[in-house]
Amino acid sequence: MKSKPKQKPAAAIISREPSSAYSARPPAPEEHSSTFTVGDFIVEQNGTDPIDFGVITGLHENDVISVRFPQGELYSFASHCQPYQEWLNGII
């Protein structure tokens, strides 16, 4: 008697579609406490690390933001960032 091949549970199937911040539902304004908005040009500096420039592509809970940096799209904390204009006025 032959046994039927078992089907994989839905959780075990891996999607082949690329993950993208643009495909996610945009968060409601009350879901984040950031003063930033999507599209803001920011400067990120964490401690003594070198500064990095980027554009905000998403706002998330707990002060987390998605930022498009030259090296790719990464997450950051809003507390590690400041608006580019504010940073520029501070160095002039």
KETIMI-377098 format. One line per 4 residues: number of its first residue (from 0); their letters; for each residue y, x, z of N, C-alpha, C. Coordinates in steps of 0.001 Angstrom, whole numbers, always signed. Layout:
<pts>
NUM = A = Y:X:Z:Y:X:Z:Y:X:Z  ...
</pts>
This chain:
<pts>
0 = MKSK = -1173:+844:+0:+0:+0:+0:+1241:+893:+0  +2096:+677:-978:+3308:+1470:-1096:+4408:+884:-225  +5164:+1792:+403:+6302:+1292:+1188:+7549:+1292:+319  +8414:+362:+595:+9664:+253:-154:+10619:+1348:+307
4 = PKQK = +11388:+1914:-627:+12380:+2909:-196:+13435:+2243:+679  +13799:+2952:+1752:+14780:+2394:+2673:+16181:+2546:+2100  +16983:+1515:+2314:+18376:+1588:+1907:+19167:+2318:+2984  +20158:+3090:+2534:+21021:+3771:+3493:+21972:+2755:+4106
8 = PAAA = +22232:+2869:+5415:+23216:+1976:+6019:+24588:+2242:+5403  +25430:+1238:+5389:+26752:+1341:+4775:+27558:+2491:+5365  +27399:+2781:+6642:+28158:+3849:+7292:+27734:+5229:+6786  +26534:+5343:+6250:+26042:+6634:+5787:+26482:+6944:+4361
12 = IISR = +26995:+5955:+3650:+27446:+6160:+2279:+28847:+6756:+2315  +29018:+7865:+1625:+30307:+8551:+1619:+31063:+8148:+368  +32314:+7770:+550:+33157:+7390:-573:+33504:+8622:-1395  +33471:+8494:-2695:+33839:+9598:-3569:+35301:+9508:-3994
16 = EPSS = +35989:+8476:-3565:+37404:+8340:-3895:+38212:+9280:-3011  +39221:+9950:-3586:+40040:+10856:-2782:+40846:+10098:-1738  +40935:+10685:-572:+41732:+10092:+487:+43194:+10357:+194  +44038:+9377:+403:+45454:+9549:+113:+46289:+8802:+1122
20 = AYSA = +47385:+9432:+1558:+48300:+8767:+2487:+48951:+7576:+1807  +49009:+7578:+479:+49669:+6505:-243:+48814:+5250:-325  +47513:+5370:-77:+46651:+4203:-154:+46560:+3464:+1182  +47095:+4053:+2228:+47024:+3439:+3552:+48104:+2372:+3705
24 = RPPA = +47848:+1436:+4579:+48828:+398:+4876:+50024:+1034:+5564  +51244:+744:+5111:+52396:+1330:+5798:+52499:+782:+7219  +52822:+1622:+8186:+52891:+1155:+9563:+54095:+250:+9796  +53934:-666:+10717:+55057:-1512:+11111:+56039:-675:+11919
28 = PEEH = +57330:-997:+11883:+58321:-189:+12593:+58036:-3:+14077  +57417:-977:+14722:+57163:-849:+16147:+55984:+64:+16465  +55252:+530:+15440:+54089:+1374:+15666:+54441:+2835:+15901  +55671:+3238:+15681:+56059:+4631:+15888:+57418:+4691:+16558
32 = SSTF = +57671:+5812:+17228:+58930:+5949:+17950:+59824:+6999:+17308  +59468:+7443:+16118:+60209:+8504:+15455:+61572:+8009:+14980  +62524:+8921:+14949:+63835:+8598:+14395:+63878:+8918:+12913  +62771:+9411:+12373:+62693:+9756:+10963:+62262:+8557:+10135
36 = TVGD = +62527:+8645:+8834:+62036:+7641:+7896:+61331:+8364:+6749  +60497:+7647:+6034:+59800:+8220:+4890:+60842:+8666:+3869  +60680:+9890:+3372:+61606:+10445:+2391:+62608:+11426:+2984  +62685:+11502:+4321:+63608:+12454:+4959:+63163:+13889:+4696
40 = FIVE = +64124:+14755:+4423:+63862:+16187:+4266:+64002:+16801:+5649  +62965:+17493:+6118:+62944:+17994:+7492:+62651:+19489:+7549  +62949:+20049:+8714:+62605:+21435:+9024:+61669:+21384:+10217  +60513:+22039:+10103:+59552:+22071:+11201:+59528:+23476:+11794
44 = QNGT = +59622:+23533:+13121:+59432:+24801:+13809:+58699:+24528:+15107  +57559:+25165:+15248:+56724:+24997:+16427:+56692:+26323:+17177  +57415:+26403:+18274:+57439:+27630:+19069:+58052:+28775:+18293  +57318:+29885:+18218:+57827:+31064:+17511:+57307:+31149:+16077
48 = DPID = +56598:+30120:+15631:+56116:+30106:+14243:+57305:+30078:+13287  +57125:+30580:+12067:+58218:+30513:+11091:+58545:+29068:+10738  +59776:+28834:+10323:+60167:+27472:+9964:+59527:+27087:+8644  +59390:+25782:+8445:+58818:+25255:+7221:+59607:+24021:+6825
52 = FGVI = +59831:+23845:+5540:+60582:+22708:+5030:+59623:+21712:+4400  +59930:+20418:+4543:+59068:+19410:+3952:+59747:+18064:+3850  +59042:+17121:+3241:+59515:+15746:+3070:+58518:+14819:+3745  +59017:+13917:+4559:+58148:+12978:+5286:+57560:+11963:+4313
56 = TGLH = +56232:+11819:+4356:+55542:+10874:+3483:+54906:+9715:+4253  +54874:+9811:+5581:+54286:+8726:+6373:+54614:+8857:+7842  +54714:+7717:+8511:+54982:+7664:+9953:+53780:+7028:+10634  +53330:+7630:+11721:+52137:+7156:+12416:+52431:+6983:+13903
60 = ENDV = +51454:+6518:+14634:+51602:+6329:+16078:+51704:+7662:+16802  +52179:+7613:+18032:+52224:+8770:+18933:+53032:+9939:+18376  +54129:+9640:+17684:+55057:+10675:+17231:+54473:+11560:+16125  +53407:+11119:+15471:+52782:+11892:+14400:+53382:+11455:+13063
64 = ISVR = +53691:+12447:+12216:+54218:+12167:+10890:+53409:+12932:+9845  +53330:+12386:+8638:+52734:+13085:+7500:+53882:+13725:+6743  +53714:+14997:+6401:+54779:+15732:+5728:+54213:+16464:+4523  +54925:+16383:+3402:+54561:+17141:+2201:+55291:+18479:+2283
68 = FPQG = +54528:+19528:+2617:+55040:+20888:+2672:+54703:+21574:+1353  +55281:+22761:+1063:+54918:+23465:-170:+53414:+23746:-277  +52739:+23957:+848:+51309:+24256:+824:+50431:+23010:+812  +51006:+21828:+852:+50232:+20592:+793:+50720:+19577:+1806
72 = ELYS = +50044:+18434:+1840:+50418:+17368:+2775:+49677:+17569:+4088  +50428:+17684:+5172:+49873:+17946:+6493:+50486:+17006:+7513  +49885:+16963:+8693:+50434:+16199:+9807:+51286:+17110:+10683  +52264:+16521:+11338:+53099:+17251:+12281:+53524:+16272:+13369
76 = FASH = +54136:+16804:+14409:+54728:+15964:+15443:+56226:+15899:+15197  +56798:+14726:+15318:+58235:+14570:+15108:+59022:+15445:+16070  +58479:+15715:+17248:+59178:+16544:+18229:+59278:+18001:+17778  +58494:+18409:+16774:+58565:+19771:+16240:+59493:+19853:+15033
80 = CQPY = +60120:+18737:+14669:+60914:+18673:+13449:+62339:+18209:+13732  +63222:+18551:+12813:+64578:+18042:+12874:+65058:+17826:+11441  +66005:+16902:+11262:+66515:+16671:+9910:+67116:+17952:+9337  +66940:+18151:+8054:+67422:+19365:+7392:+68926:+19545:+7599
84 = QEWL = +69699:+18489:+7442:+71165:+18583:+7584:+71553:+19023:+8989  +70875:+18494:+9983:+71138:+18892:+11380:+70811:+20379:+11590  +69689:+20822:+11031:+69305:+22232:+11143:+70313:+23113:+10419  +70747:+22693:+9224:+71697:+23458:+8439:+73042:+23586:+9162
88 = NGII = +73505:+22520:+9783:+74776:+22562:+10525:+74668:+23482:+11726  +73478:+23638:+12288:+73286:+24494:+13448:+73291:+25975:+13122  +73009:+26338:+11879:+72980:+27764:+11526:+74263:+28233:+10844  +75118:+27313:+10463:+76376:+27693:+9776:+77438:+28024:+10798
</pts>
